Amino acid sequence: MCYGDVPFELGDGAGGFLACDTAHHLVNVGTYSSSQLNAAIAAAIAAGDTRITRPQVIMQNILILGHIGSTGRSSWKVNGIDPDQLSKAAVDRRKVADGLKDFLKENVPGFENADIIDTAPKMGLRETRRVMGIMC
């Protein structure tokens, strides 16, 4: 493929793309144990709970805003230059964030009153076009 006069490949050049993800902010989170969080997630994965999309949920304390959590990786590979796929992925990730919030409220002490106040405005993409050049 070319963009103007510059040749490029999409993704890995064979139609594959790295996974993408997004983040969201949780508020009203009390004190919680990371080990309890990870144990609840491991048990949910073993039980086939589809609300959990990755073995570890990334939770970071953020002053004022509360907590930021990663909603996990998309279960399908997203072409980062296709607006339809990006829109579908954004909707999917927001549904995943809501499911994760519900899971945390039900299963991890400290999240009983948690709620989502926002999600990232864009997907976290790791690759789109790779410019093909001459190695020197």
Order of alpha helices (4+ residues) and beta strands (2+ residues): beta-beta-beta-alpha-beta-beta-alpha-beta-beta
